[in-house]
Amino acid sequence: MQETKLNSILEKLSSLESSQEKTAADVNALKDSYSALDAQMSEVNNELALKATREELASIHKKMEDLENRSKRNNIVPWGLKEGVEAAHNSFESFLKIEFFEKHMQLQNIEVTRAHRTNVSQRATAEDPSPARPIHIYLLRYSDKVQILKVAASSLKDNLFLDSQIFISDDVSKNVRKERAELRKSHLKGIR
C-alpha cells in the first residue's frame, strides 16, 4: 500500500514537473511575444512622430506659400518687353509709369514702387533667339493692380509697345502658377 501511495505521489510529481516545464515554456513564449509587441509599438510610435512632423512641415510650407502670395498681392508681371528699352529714362520705374502705363495703356496715377527683370528668361524660339525676361512690378496700391489687369486685355491685344507684344499677369507663387496651368489644361481639354 505504501508502495502504491509512493508510486501515486511520484506520478503526481512527474505530472507537476512536466506541467511546470510547460508553464515555464509558456511564460518564455509570452515574454518573447511581449518583446515583439513592444518593438512594434516603438516602431508605430516613431512612425506617428514622423507623420506628425511631415504634417507640421506641410502646414508650415502651406503657410509660407500663403505669405509669399500675400506679399505679392500688389504685384504684376509684364511679359515680352524687350531688354534695354528703358535705357533713355532715369529709372525703370519712371519709364513704366510714364511710357507704358500713362501713354500706352492710358492709365493715370499708377504708383510703381519698384521694378526689376527676373532672372528666369522665356524660352528661346526660332523667331526670337534671346527673348526678354519678365518684369516684376511692385505697385503701391492693390487697386492699381486691379485697374491694370482690367484694362490690360483690351489695351494690349494687337497693340504693340515698342515693337513688342506685351502680356500682363499677376505675380503669384510657383505652385499657384502650376495649379492654374493644370486647371487650364484640364478645362481646355473638354473644350475643342
C-alpha positions in Angstrom: 0.0 0.0 0.0 2.7 2.4 0.8 4.3 1.5 -2.4 1.1 2.4 -4.3 1.0 5.7 -2.5 4.6 6.3 -3.2 4.0 5.5 -6.9 1.0 7.7 -7.0 3.0 10.6 -5.4 5.8 10.0 -7.9 3.3 10.1 -10.8 1.9 13.3 -9.5 5.4 14.8 -9.1 6.2 13.8 -12.6 3.0 15.3 -13.8 3.7 18.5 -11.9 7.2 18.7 -13.2 6.1 18.4 -16.8 3.3 20.9 -16.1 5.8 23.3 -14.6 8.1 22.9 -17.6 5.2 23.6 -19.9 4.3 26.7 -17.8 7.9 27.9 -18.0 7.9 27.4 -21.8 4.6 29.3 -22.0 6.0 32.1 -19.8 9.1 32.3 -22.1 6.8 32.5 -25.2 4.8 35.2 -23.6 8.0 37.2 -22.8 9.1 36.8 -26.4 5.7 37.9 -27.6 5.7 40.9 -25.3 9.2 41.9 -26.5 8.0 41.7 -30.2 4.9 43.7 -29.3 7.0 46.3 -27.5 9.3 46.6 -30.6 6.3 47.0 -32.8 4.8 49.7 -30.5 8.1 51.6 -30.6 8.1 51.4 -34.4 4.5 52.6 -34.6 5.2 55.5 -32.2 8.2 56.5 -34.3 6.1 56.4 -37.5 3.4 58.5 -35.8 6.0 61.1 -34.7 7.4 61.2 -38.3 3.9 61.5 -39.7 3.1 64.4 -37.3 6.4 66.0 -38.3 5.6 65.7 -42.0 2.1 67.1 -41.5 3.5 70.0 -39.5 6.1 70.6 -42.2 3.4 70.5 -44.9 1.3 73.0 -42.8 4.3 75.3 -42.5 5.1 75.1 -46.2 1.4 76.0 -47.0 1.6 79.0 -44.6 4.9 80.1 -46.2 3.3 79.9 -49.7 0.3 81.9 -48.4 2.6 84.6 -47.0 4.5 84.7 -50.3 1.3 85.2 -52.3 0.1 87.8 -49.8 3.4 89.7 -50.1 2.9 89.7 -53.9 -0.7 91.0 -53.7 0.0 94.3 -55.3 2.4 92.9 -57.9 2.1 92.3 -61.7 4.4 90.7 -64.2 4.5 92.1 -67.8 6.0 89.7 -70.3 7.5 90.4 -73.7 9.0 93.9 -73.2 12.4 93.9 -75.0 15.6 94.3 -72.9 17.1 97.8 -72.6 14.1 99.8 -73.9 14.1 101.7 -70.6 17.7 103.0 -71.0 16.7 106.5 -72.1 14.9 107.2 -68.7 16.2 107.9 -65.3 14.7 104.8 -63.8 12.9 101.7 -64.8 10.0 102.7 -62.6 9.5 106.1 -64.3 9.8 104.5 -67.7 7.0 102.1 -66.8 4.8 104.8 -65.2 5.1 107.3 -68.0 5.7 105.4 -71.2 3.9 102.2 -70.5 1.0 102.9 -68.2 0.2 106.6 -69.0 1.0 106.8 -72.7 0.4 103.3 -73.9 -2.3 101.9 -71.6 -3.9 105.3 -70.9 -3.8 104.7 -67.1 -3.2 107.7 -64.8 -1.8 107.9 -61.3 -0.3 104.4 -61.3 2.3 104.3 -58.5 5.2 102.0 -59.3 7.3 101.3 -56.1 9.9 99.0 -57.6 10.5 97.2 -60.9 13.1 94.7 -61.9 13.6 92.0 -64.5 13.6 88.4 -63.2 16.5 86.0 -63.5 14.3 83.5 -65.4 14.0 84.1 -69.1 11.4 82.9 -71.5 12.2 80.0 -73.9 14.1 80.9 -77.0 12.4 80.3 -80.3 13.5 80.4 -83.9 11.9 83.9 -84.3 13.4 85.2 -81.0 16.6 83.5 -80.0 17.1 85.8 -77.0 13.7 86.6 -75.5 13.1 89.3 -72.9 13.0 88.5 -69.3 9.7 89.2 -67.5 9.5 92.3 -65.3 8.3 92.2 -61.7 6.5 95.4 -60.8 5.7 96.3 -57.2 2.7 98.7 -57.1 1.9 100.9 -54.2 -1.8 100.0 -54.2 -3.8 96.9 -54.9 -6.4 99.0 -56.7 -3.7 99.9 -59.3 -3.1 96.2 -59.9 -6.9 95.6 -60.4 -7.1 98.6 -62.7 -4.1 97.4 -64.8 -5.4 93.8 -65.1 -8.8 95.0 -66.1 -7.5 97.3 -68.9 -4.6 95.0 -70.0 -6.5 92.6 -72.3 -8.3 95.4 -74.3 -5.4 97.8 -74.4 -2.5 95.4 -75.1 -4.2 92.9 -77.5 -2.9 93.6 -81.1 -1.3 96.9 -79.8 2.5 96.6 -79.8 4.5 98.6 -77.4 8.0 99.4 -78.7 7.7 96.6 -81.3 6.8 94.1 -78.5 3.6 92.2 -77.8 3.1 92.6 -74.1 1.1 90.3 -71.8 0.5 91.0 -68.1 -0.2 88.5 -65.3 -0.5 88.8 -61.6 2.6 87.8 -59.6 1.9 84.5 -57.7 4.0 81.6 -56.3 5.3 78.8 -58.5 2.7 76.3 -57.0 -0.2 78.6 -57.8 1.1 79.1 -61.4 1.4 75.3 -61.7 -2.1 74.7 -60.4 -3.5 77.3 -62.8 -1.7 75.7 -65.7 -3.1 72.3 -64.8 -6.6 73.8 -64.4 -6.4 75.5 -67.8 -5.1 72.2 -69.3 -7.9 70.2 -67.9 -10.6 72.8 -68.6 -9.5 73.3 -72.2 -9.3 69.6 -72.8 -13.1 69.4 -72.6 -13.5 72.4 -75.0 -12.5 71.6 -78.5 
